[in-house]
Amino acid sequence: MNANGLTLAQVQRSYGNTWEIVDFYGGWVAYRRHPWSTAAAGFGVSNVLGADDLEDLVRQLEEQSAAESRRKSRYPPPEPT
């Protein structure tokens, strides 16, 4: 476990299906495995995140989850025919 309490393995278990999370020169970078279109940026959806520590990265990942929900509620997928 790192000094702040979170480990990379814990974060990967929670977000690893959607995000690739890597140590980047002493900080952390997360990038989407399947990027959203640039049009989603208007809802706060990002494809790449950076943070100094895992706690901040998790906060940003949670914010991304909320942004995705806003985007999905505004433009829900079409009903199957």
PyMOL Python script that loads the backbone (N, CA, C, O; Angstrom):
from pymol import cmd

cmd.read_pdbstr("""\
ATOM      1  N   MET A   1       0.850  -1.166   0.000  1.00  0.00           N
ATOM      2  CA  MET A   1       0.000   0.000   0.000  1.00  0.00           C
ATOM      3  C   MET A   1       0.903   1.239   0.000  1.00  0.00           C
ATOM      4  O   MET A   1       1.953   1.246   0.644  1.00  0.00           O
ATOM      5  N   ASN A   2       0.498   2.267  -0.711  1.00  0.00           N
ATOM      6  CA  ASN A   2       1.332   3.471  -0.728  1.00  0.00           C
ATOM      7  C   ASN A   2       1.041   4.327   0.499  1.00  0.00           C
ATOM      8  O   ASN A   2       0.165   3.995   1.298  1.00  0.00           O
ATOM      9  N   ALA A   3       1.761   5.408   0.648  1.00  0.00           N
ATOM     10  CA  ALA A   3       1.657   6.251   1.843  1.00  0.00           C
ATOM     11  C   ALA A   3       0.264   6.846   2.025  1.00  0.00           C
ATOM     12  O   ALA A   3      -0.117   7.144   3.158  1.00  0.00           O
ATOM     13  N   ASN A   4      -0.498   7.027   0.977  1.00  0.00           N
ATOM     14  CA  ASN A   4      -1.821   7.647   1.071  1.00  0.00           C
ATOM     15  C   ASN A   4      -2.943   6.639   1.251  1.00  0.00           C
ATOM     16  O   ASN A   4      -4.092   7.036   1.441  1.00  0.00           O
ATOM     17  N   GLY A   5      -2.644   5.343   1.198  1.00  0.00           N
ATOM     18  CA  GLY A   5      -3.666   4.351   1.460  1.00  0.00           C
ATOM     19  C   GLY A   5      -4.178   3.588   0.263  1.00  0.00           C
ATOM     20  O   GLY A   5      -4.634   2.456   0.424  1.00  0.00           O
ATOM     21  N   LEU A   6      -4.127   4.149  -0.929  1.00  0.00           N
ATOM     22  CA  LEU A   6      -4.594   3.444  -2.124  1.00  0.00           C
ATOM     23  C   LEU A   6      -3.422   2.788  -2.840  1.00  0.00           C
ATOM     24  O   LEU A   6      -2.301   3.298  -2.825  1.00  0.00           O
ATOM     25  N   THR A   7      -3.693   1.669  -3.455  1.00  0.00           N
ATOM     26  CA  THR A   7      -2.682   1.023  -4.289  1.00  0.00           C
ATOM     27  C   THR A   7      -3.147   1.044  -5.742  1.00  0.00           C
ATOM     28  O   THR A   7      -4.336   1.181  -6.030  1.00  0.00           O
ATOM     29  N   LEU A   8      -2.205   0.909  -6.626  1.00  0.00           N
ATOM     30  CA  LEU A   8      -2.534   0.834  -8.051  1.00  0.00           C
ATOM     31  C   LEU A   8      -3.471  -0.341  -8.317  1.00  0.00           C
ATOM     32  O   LEU A   8      -4.413  -0.217  -9.100  1.00  0.00           O
ATOM     33  N   ALA A   9      -3.223  -1.468  -7.678  1.00  0.00           N
ATOM     34  CA  ALA A   9      -4.078  -2.648  -7.884  1.00  0.00           C
ATOM     35  C   ALA A   9      -5.531  -2.359  -7.506  1.00  0.00           C
ATOM     36  O   ALA A   9      -6.446  -2.794  -8.203  1.00  0.00           O
ATOM     37  N   GLN A  10      -5.752  -1.632  -6.414  1.00  0.00           N
ATOM     38  CA  GLN A  10      -7.111  -1.289  -6.001  1.00  0.00           C
ATOM     39  C   GLN A  10      -7.794  -0.408  -7.043  1.00  0.00           C
ATOM     40  O   GLN A  10      -8.954  -0.630  -7.392  1.00  0.00           O
ATOM     41  N   VAL A  11      -7.076   0.579  -7.528  1.00  0.00           N
ATOM     42  CA  VAL A  11      -7.641   1.495  -8.519  1.00  0.00           C
ATOM     43  C   VAL A  11      -7.914   0.745  -9.817  1.00  0.00           C
ATOM     44  O   VAL A  11      -8.945   0.968 -10.451  1.00  0.00           O
ATOM     45  N   GLN A  12      -7.019  -0.127 -10.213  1.00  0.00           N
ATOM     46  CA  GLN A  12      -7.230  -0.901 -11.434  1.00  0.00           C
ATOM     47  C   GLN A  12      -8.425  -1.829 -11.311  1.00  0.00           C
ATOM     48  O   GLN A  12      -9.161  -2.014 -12.280  1.00  0.00           O
ATOM     49  N   ARG A  13      -8.632  -2.420 -10.136  1.00  0.00           N
ATOM     50  CA  ARG A  13      -9.810  -3.279  -9.942  1.00  0.00           C
ATOM     51  C   ARG A  13     -11.104  -2.488 -10.123  1.00  0.00           C
ATOM     52  O   ARG A  13     -12.079  -2.998 -10.673  1.00  0.00           O
ATOM     53  N   SER A  14     -11.103  -1.256  -9.661  1.00  0.00           N
ATOM     54  CA  SER A  14     -12.318  -0.437  -9.735  1.00  0.00           C
ATOM     55  C   SER A  14     -12.547   0.178 -11.112  1.00  0.00           C
ATOM     56  O   SER A  14     -13.689   0.284 -11.559  1.00  0.00           O
ATOM     57  N   TYR A  15     -11.479   0.581 -11.785  1.00  0.00           N
ATOM     58  CA  TYR A  15     -11.625   1.363 -13.018  1.00  0.00           C
ATOM     59  C   TYR A  15     -10.941   0.747 -14.233  1.00  0.00           C
ATOM     60  O   TYR A  15     -11.029   1.293 -15.333  1.00  0.00           O
ATOM     61  N   GLY A  16     -10.272  -0.367 -14.050  1.00  0.00           N
ATOM     62  CA  GLY A  16      -9.447  -0.946 -15.110  1.00  0.00           C
ATOM     63  C   GLY A  16     -10.192  -1.442 -16.334  1.00  0.00           C
ATOM     64  O   GLY A  16      -9.583  -1.604 -17.391  1.00  0.00           O
ATOM     65  N   ASN A  17     -11.489  -1.688 -16.227  1.00  0.00           N
ATOM     66  CA  ASN A  17     -12.227  -2.106 -17.422  1.00  0.00           C
ATOM     67  C   ASN A  17     -12.405  -0.957 -18.401  1.00  0.00           C
ATOM     68  O   ASN A  17     -12.486  -1.171 -19.610  1.00  0.00           O
ATOM     69  N   THR A  18     -12.465   0.254 -17.882  1.00  0.00           N
ATOM     70  CA  THR A  18     -12.704   1.437 -18.702  1.00  0.00           C
ATOM     71  C   THR A  18     -11.429   2.219 -18.975  1.00  0.00           C
ATOM     72  O   THR A  18     -11.266   2.806 -20.044  1.00  0.00           O
ATOM     73  N   TRP A  19     -10.524   2.222 -18.000  1.00  0.00           N
ATOM     74  CA  TRP A  19      -9.339   3.066 -18.059  1.00  0.00           C
ATOM     75  C   TRP A  19      -8.059   2.246 -17.974  1.00  0.00           C
ATOM     76  O   TRP A  19      -7.996   1.268 -17.230  1.00  0.00           O
ATOM     77  N   GLU A  20      -7.053   2.633 -18.721  1.00  0.00           N
ATOM     78  CA  GLU A  20      -5.688   2.124 -18.559  1.00  0.00           C
ATOM     79  C   GLU A  20      -4.999   3.111 -17.628  1.00  0.00           C
ATOM     80  O   GLU A  20      -4.981   4.310 -17.908  1.00  0.00           O
ATOM     81  N   ILE A  21      -4.436   2.632 -16.532  1.00  0.00           N
ATOM     82  CA  ILE A  21      -3.845   3.503 -15.519  1.00  0.00           C
ATOM     83  C   ILE A  21      -2.359   3.178 -15.420  1.00  0.00           C
ATOM     84  O   ILE A  21      -1.973   2.027 -15.215  1.00  0.00           O
ATOM     85  N   VAL A  22      -1.530   4.215 -15.570  1.00  0.00           N
ATOM     86  CA  VAL A  22      -0.082   3.997 -15.577  1.00  0.00           C
ATOM     87  C   VAL A  22       0.634   5.040 -14.724  1.00  0.00           C
ATOM     88  O   VAL A  22       0.200   6.185 -14.599  1.00  0.00           O
ATOM     89  N   ASP A  23       1.751   4.595 -14.140  1.00  0.00           N
ATOM     90  CA  ASP A  23       2.661   5.483 -13.421  1.00  0.00           C
ATOM     91  C   ASP A  23       3.396   6.293 -14.481  1.00  0.00           C
ATOM     92  O   ASP A  23       3.937   5.728 -15.431  1.00  0.00           O
ATOM     93  N   PHE A  24       3.418   7.608 -14.323  1.00  0.00           N
ATOM     94  CA  PHE A  24       4.017   8.469 -15.339  1.00  0.00           C
ATOM     95  C   PHE A  24       4.912   9.497 -14.661  1.00  0.00           C
ATOM     96  O   PHE A  24       4.438  10.528 -14.184  1.00  0.00           O
ATOM     97  N   TYR A  25       6.200   9.212 -14.622  1.00  0.00           N
ATOM     98  CA  TYR A  25       7.194  10.128 -14.058  1.00  0.00           C
ATOM     99  C   TYR A  25       6.824  10.619 -12.663  1.00  0.00           C
ATOM    100  O   TYR A  25       6.890  11.816 -12.382  1.00  0.00           O
ATOM    101  N   GLY A  26       6.437   9.699 -11.798  1.00  0.00           N
ATOM    102  CA  GLY A  26       6.120  10.052 -10.423  1.00  0.00           C
ATOM    103  C   GLY A  26       4.680  10.460 -10.185  1.00  0.00           C
ATOM    104  O   GLY A  26       4.277  10.647  -9.037  1.00  0.00           O
ATOM    105  N   GLY A  27       3.906  10.600 -11.228  1.00  0.00           N
ATOM    106  CA  GLY A  27       2.478  10.888 -11.115  1.00  0.00           C
ATOM    107  C   GLY A  27       1.702   9.749 -11.750  1.00  0.00           C
ATOM    108  O   GLY A  27       2.232   8.651 -11.925  1.00  0.00           O
ATOM    109  N   TRP A  28       0.466  10.002 -12.088  1.00  0.00           N
ATOM    110  CA  TRP A  28      -0.404   8.969 -12.656  1.00  0.00           C
ATOM    111  C   TRP A  28      -1.153   9.510 -13.859  1.00  0.00           C
ATOM    112  O   TRP A  28      -1.568  10.669 -13.879  1.00  0.00           O
ATOM    113  N   VAL A  29      -1.318   8.668 -14.853  1.00  0.00           N
ATOM    114  CA  VAL A  29      -2.098   8.995 -16.043  1.00  0.00           C
ATOM    115  C   VAL A  29      -3.108   7.882 -16.254  1.00  0.00           C
ATOM    116  O   VAL A  29      -2.792   6.700 -16.116  1.00  0.00           O
ATOM    117  N   ALA A  30      -4.317   8.275 -16.588  1.00  0.00           N
ATOM    118  CA  ALA A  30      -5.355   7.310 -16.962  1.00  0.00           C
ATOM    119  C   ALA A  30      -5.862   7.713 -18.339  1.00  0.00           C
ATOM    120  O   ALA A  30      -6.163   8.882 -18.582  1.00  0.00           O
ATOM    121  N   TYR A  31      -5.955   6.743 -19.234  1.00  0.00           N
ATOM    122  CA  TYR A  31      -6.534   7.016 -20.546  1.00  0.00           C
ATOM    123  C   TYR A  31      -7.563   5.943 -20.855  1.00  0.00           C
ATOM    124  O   TYR A  31      -7.425   4.779 -20.479  1.00  0.00           O
ATOM    125  N   ARG A  32      -8.592   6.379 -21.549  1.00  0.00           N
ATOM    126  CA  ARG A  32      -9.716   5.481 -21.838  1.00  0.00           C
ATOM    127  C   ARG A  32      -9.299   4.365 -22.787  1.00  0.00           C
ATOM    128  O   ARG A  32      -8.552   4.579 -23.742  1.00  0.00           O
ATOM    129  N   ARG A  33      -9.792   3.198 -22.505  1.00  0.00           N
ATOM    130  CA  ARG A  33      -9.554   2.062 -23.402  1.00  0.00           C
ATOM    131  C   ARG A  33     -10.327   2.248 -24.708  1.00  0.00           C
ATOM    132  O   ARG A  33      -9.883   1.811 -25.770  1.00  0.00           O
ATOM    133  N   HIS A  34     -11.487   2.903 -24.619  1.00  0.00           N
ATOM    134  CA  HIS A  34     -12.328   3.188 -25.781  1.00  0.00           C
ATOM    135  C   HIS A  34     -12.728   4.655 -25.714  1.00  0.00           C
ATOM    136  O   HIS A  34     -13.697   4.996 -25.035  1.00  0.00           O
ATOM    137  N   PRO A  35     -12.002   5.529 -26.405  1.00  0.00           N
ATOM    138  CA  PRO A  35     -12.233   6.985 -26.287  1.00  0.00           C
ATOM    139  C   PRO A  35     -13.645   7.400 -26.707  1.00  0.00           C
ATOM    140  O   PRO A  35     -14.265   6.799 -27.584  1.00  0.00           O
ATOM    141  N   TRP A  36     -14.120   8.450 -26.043  1.00  0.00           N
ATOM    142  CA  TRP A  36     -15.372   9.102 -26.417  1.00  0.00           C
ATOM    143  C   TRP A  36     -15.084  10.112 -27.513  1.00  0.00           C
ATOM    144  O   TRP A  36     -13.939  10.525 -27.697  1.00  0.00           O
ATOM    145  N   SER A  37     -16.107  10.506 -28.232  1.00  0.00           N
ATOM    146  CA  SER A  37     -15.953  11.515 -29.280  1.00  0.00           C
ATOM    147  C   SER A  37     -15.662  12.870 -28.654  1.00  0.00           C
ATOM    148  O   SER A  37     -15.912  13.085 -27.468  1.00  0.00           O
ATOM    149  N   THR A  38     -15.138  13.773 -29.452  1.00  0.00           N
ATOM    150  CA  THR A  38     -14.856  15.120 -28.964  1.00  0.00           C
ATOM    151  C   THR A  38     -16.141  15.859 -28.592  1.00  0.00           C
ATOM    152  O   THR A  38     -16.097  16.787 -27.784  1.00  0.00           O
ATOM    153  N   ALA A  39     -17.277  15.472 -29.160  1.00  0.00           N
ATOM    154  CA  ALA A  39     -18.553  16.107 -28.821  1.00  0.00           C
ATOM    155  C   ALA A  39     -18.919  15.880 -27.355  1.00  0.00           C
ATOM    156  O   ALA A  39     -19.644  16.687 -26.775  1.00  0.00           O
ATOM    157  N   ALA A  40     -18.440  14.816 -26.757  1.00  0.00           N
ATOM    158  CA  ALA A  40     -18.748  14.525 -25.358  1.00  0.00           C
ATOM    159  C   ALA A  40     -18.020  15.468 -24.404  1.00  0.00           C
ATOM    160  O   ALA A  40     -18.378  15.558 -23.230  1.00  0.00           O
ATOM    161  N   ALA A  41     -17.010  16.165 -24.893  1.00  0.00           N
ATOM    162  CA  ALA A  41     -16.255  17.094 -24.037  1.00  0.00           C
ATOM    163  C   ALA A  41     -17.158  18.187 -23.467  1.00  0.00           C
ATOM    164  O   ALA A  41     -16.894  18.700 -22.379  1.00  0.00           O
ATOM    165  N   GLY A  42     -18.208  18.545 -24.182  1.00  0.00           N
ATOM    166  CA  GLY A  42     -19.145  19.544 -23.689  1.00  0.00           C
ATOM    167  C   GLY A  42     -19.863  19.119 -22.417  1.00  0.00           C
ATOM    168  O   GLY A  42     -20.415  19.957 -21.705  1.00  0.00           O
ATOM    169  N   PHE A  43     -19.859  17.833 -22.130  1.00  0.00           N
ATOM    170  CA  PHE A  43     -20.469  17.300 -20.915  1.00  0.00           C
ATOM    171  C   PHE A  43     -19.428  17.037 -19.833  1.00  0.00           C
ATOM    172  O   PHE A  43     -19.750  16.521 -18.763  1.00  0.00           O
ATOM    173  N   GLY A  44     -18.170  17.398 -20.120  1.00  0.00           N
ATOM    174  CA  GLY A  44     -17.097  17.192 -19.156  1.00  0.00           C
ATOM    175  C   GLY A  44     -16.396  15.860 -19.290  1.00  0.00           C
ATOM    176  O   GLY A  44     -15.587  15.499 -18.435  1.00  0.00           O
ATOM    177  N   VAL A  45     -16.691  15.119 -20.352  1.00  0.00           N
ATOM    178  CA  VAL A  45     -16.067  13.815 -20.559  1.00  0.00           C
ATOM    179  C   VAL A  45     -14.685  14.004 -21.167  1.00  0.00           C
ATOM    180  O   VAL A  45     -14.528  14.690 -22.177  1.00  0.00           O
ATOM    181  N   SER A  46     -13.679  13.388 -20.540  1.00  0.00           N
ATOM    182  CA  SER A  46     -12.299  13.453 -21.029  1.00  0.00           C
ATOM    183  C   SER A  46     -11.823  12.052 -21.376  1.00  0.00           C
ATOM    184  O   SER A  46     -12.341  11.058 -20.867  1.00  0.00           O
ATOM    185  N   ASN A  47     -10.845  11.992 -22.239  1.00  0.00           N
ATOM    186  CA  ASN A  47     -10.259  10.706 -22.610  1.00  0.00           C
ATOM    187  C   ASN A  47      -8.939  10.438 -21.909  1.00  0.00           C
ATOM    188  O   ASN A  47      -8.483   9.295 -21.867  1.00  0.00           O
ATOM    189  N   VAL A  48      -8.317  11.476 -21.355  1.00  0.00           N
ATOM    190  CA  VAL A  48      -7.038  11.343 -20.656  1.00  0.00           C
ATOM    191  C   VAL A  48      -7.091  12.174 -19.380  1.00  0.00           C
ATOM    192  O   VAL A  48      -7.571  13.307 -19.390  1.00  0.00           O
ATOM    193  N   LEU A  49      -6.599  11.612 -18.291  1.00  0.00           N
ATOM    194  CA  LEU A  49      -6.539  12.303 -17.011  1.00  0.00           C
ATOM    195  C   LEU A  49      -5.125  12.192 -16.457  1.00  0.00           C
ATOM    196  O   LEU A  49      -4.413  11.231 -16.748  1.00  0.00           O
ATOM    197  N   GLY A  50      -4.726  13.164 -15.670  1.00  0.00           N
ATOM    198  CA  GLY A  50      -3.426  13.115 -15.014  1.00  0.00           C
ATOM    199  C   GLY A  50      -3.551  13.600 -13.586  1.00  0.00           C
ATOM    200  O   GLY A  50      -4.356  14.483 -13.293  1.00  0.00           O
ATOM    201  N   ALA A  51      -2.753  13.023 -12.691  1.00  0.00           N
ATOM    202  CA  ALA A  51      -2.802  13.402 -11.274  1.00  0.00           C
ATOM    203  C   ALA A  51      -1.457  13.126 -10.624  1.00  0.00           C
ATOM    204  O   ALA A  51      -0.677  12.295 -11.088  1.00  0.00           O
ATOM    205  N   ASP A  52      -1.206  13.851  -9.530  1.00  0.00           N
ATOM    206  CA  ASP A  52       0.017  13.647  -8.771  1.00  0.00           C
ATOM    207  C   ASP A  52      -0.048  12.412  -7.886  1.00  0.00           C
ATOM    208  O   ASP A  52       0.978  11.790  -7.610  1.00  0.00           O
ATOM    209  N   ASP A  53      -1.264  12.050  -7.435  1.00  0.00           N
ATOM    210  CA  ASP A  53      -1.391  10.876  -6.570  1.00  0.00           C
ATOM    211  C   ASP A  53      -2.664  10.108  -6.930  1.00  0.00           C
ATOM    212  O   ASP A  53      -3.535  10.614  -7.637  1.00  0.00           O
ATOM    213  N   LEU A  54      -2.746   8.883  -6.430  1.00  0.00           N
ATOM    214  CA  LEU A  54      -3.880   8.022  -6.777  1.00  0.00           C
ATOM    215  C   LEU A  54      -5.200   8.555  -6.229  1.00  0.00           C
ATOM    216  O   LEU A  54      -6.242   8.369  -6.858  1.00  0.00           O
ATOM    217  N   GLU A  55      -5.178   9.209  -5.079  1.00  0.00           N
ATOM    218  CA  GLU A  55      -6.416   9.752  -4.517  1.00  0.00           C
ATOM    219  C   GLU A  55      -7.021  10.800  -5.453  1.00  0.00           C
ATOM    220  O   GLU A  55      -8.229  10.810  -5.691  1.00  0.00           O
ATOM    221  N   ASP A  56      -6.172  11.673  -5.975  1.00  0.00           N
ATOM    222  CA  ASP A  56      -6.667  12.687  -6.909  1.00  0.00           C
ATOM    223  C   ASP A  56      -7.140  12.036  -8.202  1.00  0.00           C
ATOM    224  O   ASP A  56      -8.140  12.460  -8.782  1.00  0.00           O
ATOM    225  N   LEU A  57      -6.436  11.020  -8.651  1.00  0.00           N
ATOM    226  CA  LEU A  57      -6.856  10.329  -9.868  1.00  0.00           C
ATOM    227  C   LEU A  57      -8.221   9.677  -9.668  1.00  0.00           C
ATOM    228  O   LEU A  57      -9.072   9.749 -10.554  1.00  0.00           O
ATOM    229  N   VAL A  58      -8.440   9.045  -8.524  1.00  0.00           N
ATOM    230  CA  VAL A  58      -9.738   8.430  -8.244  1.00  0.00           C
ATOM    231  C   VAL A  58     -10.833   9.492  -8.211  1.00  0.00           C
ATOM    232  O   VAL A  58     -11.926   9.261  -8.727  1.00  0.00           O
ATOM    233  N   ARG A  59     -10.562  10.635  -7.624  1.00  0.00           N
ATOM    234  CA  ARG A  59     -11.544  11.728  -7.616  1.00  0.00           C
ATOM    235  C   ARG A  59     -11.922  12.105  -9.042  1.00  0.00           C
ATOM    236  O   ARG A  59     -13.101  12.276  -9.351  1.00  0.00           O
ATOM    237  N   GLN A  60     -10.927  12.236  -9.908  1.00  0.00           N
ATOM    238  CA  GLN A  60     -11.189  12.586 -11.300  1.00  0.00           C
ATOM    239  C   GLN A  60     -11.946  11.474 -12.025  1.00  0.00           C
ATOM    240  O   GLN A  60     -12.817  11.754 -12.849  1.00  0.00           O
ATOM    241  N   LEU A  61     -11.623  10.228 -11.729  1.00  0.00           N
ATOM    242  CA  LEU A  61     -12.335   9.108 -12.352  1.00  0.00           C
ATOM    243  C   LEU A  61     -13.803   9.102 -11.933  1.00  0.00           C
ATOM    244  O   LEU A  61     -14.679   8.793 -12.741  1.00  0.00           O
ATOM    245  N   GLU A  62     -14.071   9.439 -10.685  1.00  0.00           N
ATOM    246  CA  GLU A  62     -15.458   9.547 -10.216  1.00  0.00           C
ATOM    247  C   GLU A  62     -16.180  10.693 -10.929  1.00  0.00           C
ATOM    248  O   GLU A  62     -17.346  10.559 -11.302  1.00  0.00           O
ATOM    249  N   GLU A  63     -15.490  11.810 -11.117  1.00  0.00           N
ATOM    250  CA  GLU A  63     -16.073  12.935 -11.854  1.00  0.00           C
ATOM    251  C   GLU A  63     -16.384  12.522 -13.293  1.00  0.00           C
ATOM    252  O   GLU A  63     -17.392  12.945 -13.860  1.00  0.00           O
ATOM    253  N   GLN A  64     -15.529  11.709 -13.873  1.00  0.00           N
ATOM    254  CA  GLN A  64     -15.769  11.235 -15.231  1.00  0.00           C
ATOM    255  C   GLN A  64     -17.002  10.346 -15.292  1.00  0.00           C
ATOM    256  O   GLN A  64     -17.771  10.404 -16.252  1.00  0.00           O
ATOM    257  N   SER A  65     -17.184   9.538 -14.285  1.00  0.00           N
ATOM    258  CA  SER A  65     -18.372   8.697 -14.223  1.00  0.00           C
ATOM    259  C   SER A  65     -19.634   9.556 -14.204  1.00  0.00           C
ATOM    260  O   SER A  65     -20.610   9.242 -14.885  1.00  0.00           O
ATOM    261  N   ALA A  66     -19.617  10.633 -13.431  1.00  0.00           N
ATOM    262  CA  ALA A  66     -20.764  11.552 -13.376  1.00  0.00           C
ATOM    263  C   ALA A  66     -20.962  12.246 -14.724  1.00  0.00           C
ATOM    264  O   ALA A  66     -22.096  12.417 -15.171  1.00  0.00           O
ATOM    265  N   ALA A  67     -19.874  12.644 -15.367  1.00  0.00           N
ATOM    266  CA  ALA A  67     -19.971  13.296 -16.680  1.00  0.00           C
ATOM    267  C   ALA A  67     -20.537  12.338 -17.723  1.00  0.00           C
ATOM    268  O   ALA A  67     -21.335  12.738 -18.570  1.00  0.00           O
ATOM    269  N   GLU A  68     -20.128  11.089 -17.664  1.00  0.00           N
ATOM    270  CA  GLU A  68     -20.668  10.082 -18.597  1.00  0.00           C
ATOM    271  C   GLU A  68     -22.165   9.923 -18.389  1.00  0.00           C
ATOM    272  O   GLU A  68     -22.921   9.803 -19.352  1.00  0.00           O
ATOM    273  N   SER A  69     -22.590   9.922 -17.141  1.00  0.00           N
ATOM    274  CA  SER A  69     -24.021   9.793 -16.840  1.00  0.00           C
ATOM    275  C   SER A  69     -24.804  10.987 -17.385  1.00  0.00           C
ATOM    276  O   SER A  69     -25.892  10.823 -17.938  1.00  0.00           O
ATOM    277  N   ARG A  70     -24.237  12.203 -17.225  1.00  0.00           N
ATOM    278  CA  ARG A  70     -24.899  13.390 -17.793  1.00  0.00           C
ATOM    279  C   ARG A  70     -25.029  13.247 -19.296  1.00  0.00           C
ATOM    280  O   ARG A  70     -26.085  13.531 -19.861  1.00  0.00           O
ATOM    281  N   ARG A  71     -23.970  12.811 -19.943  1.00  0.00           N
ATOM    282  CA  ARG A  71     -23.975  12.661 -21.398  1.00  0.00           C
ATOM    283  C   ARG A  71     -24.997  11.614 -21.814  1.00  0.00           C
ATOM    284  O   ARG A  71     -25.761  11.830 -22.755  1.00  0.00           O
ATOM    285  N   LYS A  72     -25.015  10.484 -21.122  1.00  0.00           N
ATOM    286  CA  LYS A  72     -25.940   9.400 -21.475  1.00  0.00           C
ATOM    287  C   LYS A  72     -27.384   9.798 -21.237  1.00  0.00           C
ATOM    288  O   LYS A  72     -28.264   9.394 -21.998  1.00  0.00           O
ATOM    289  N   SER A  73     -27.652  10.589 -20.190  1.00  0.00           N
ATOM    290  CA  SER A  73     -29.029  10.984 -19.927  1.00  0.00           C
ATOM    291  C   SER A  73     -29.511  12.018 -20.938  1.00  0.00           C
ATOM    292  O   SER A  73     -30.703  12.088 -21.238  1.00  0.00           O
ATOM    293  N   ARG A  74     -28.600  12.810 -21.456  1.00  0.00           N
ATOM    294  CA  ARG A  74     -28.968  13.828 -22.456  1.00  0.00           C
ATOM    295  C   ARG A  74     -29.184  13.200 -23.821  1.00  0.00           C
ATOM    296  O   ARG A  74     -30.082  13.600 -24.563  1.00  0.00           O
ATOM    297  N   TYR A  75     -28.366  12.222 -24.147  1.00  0.00           N
ATOM    298  CA  TYR A  75     -28.450  11.529 -25.434  1.00  0.00           C
ATOM    299  C   TYR A  75     -28.446  10.032 -25.186  1.00  0.00           C
ATOM    300  O   TYR A  75     -27.432   9.374 -25.416  1.00  0.00           O
ATOM    301  N   PRO A  76     -29.563   9.480 -24.719  1.00  0.00           N
ATOM    302  CA  PRO A  76     -29.590   8.039 -24.459  1.00  0.00           C
ATOM    303  C   PRO A  76     -29.434   7.239 -25.750  1.00  0.00           C
ATOM    304  O   PRO A  76     -29.767   7.731 -26.829  1.00  0.00           O
ATOM    305  N   PRO A  77     -28.933   6.016 -25.647  1.00  0.00           N
ATOM    306  CA  PRO A  77     -28.805   5.202 -26.847  1.00  0.00           C
ATOM    307  C   PRO A  77     -30.184   4.901 -27.430  1.00  0.00           C
ATOM    308  O   PRO A  77     -31.173   4.849 -26.700  1.00  0.00           O
ATOM    309  N   PRO A  78     -30.245   4.705 -28.736  1.00  0.00           N
ATOM    310  CA  PRO A  78     -31.549   4.402 -29.345  1.00  0.00           C
ATOM    311  C   PRO A  78     -32.087   3.062 -28.866  1.00  0.00           C
ATOM    312  O   PRO A  78     -31.334   2.149 -28.527  1.00  0.00           O
ATOM    313  N   GLU A  79     -33.408   2.972 -28.848  1.00  0.00           N
ATOM    314  CA  GLU A  79     -34.054   1.716 -28.477  1.00  0.00           C
ATOM    315  C   GLU A  79     -33.804   0.686 -29.565  1.00  0.00           C
ATOM    316  O   GLU A  79     -33.823   1.020 -30.750  1.00  0.00           O
ATOM    317  N   PRO A  80     -33.569  -0.568 -29.176  1.00  0.00           N
ATOM    318  CA  PRO A  80     -33.387  -1.610 -30.198  1.00  0.00           C
ATOM    319  C   PRO A  80     -34.662  -1.807 -31.000  1.00  0.00           C
ATOM    320  O   PRO A  80     -35.765  -1.697 -30.465  1.00  0.00           O
ATOM    321  N   THR A  81     -34.508  -2.094 -32.271  1.00  0.00           N
ATOM    322  CA  THR A  81     -35.697  -2.301 -33.118  1.00  0.00           C
ATOM    323  C   THR A  81     -35.912  -3.742 -33.421  1.00  0.00           C
ATOM    324  O   THR A  81     -36.864  -4.091 -34.119  1.00  0.00           O
TER     325      THR A  81
END
""", "prot")
cmd.dss("prot")
cmd.show_as("cartoon", "prot")
cmd.util.cbc("prot")
cmd.orient("prot")
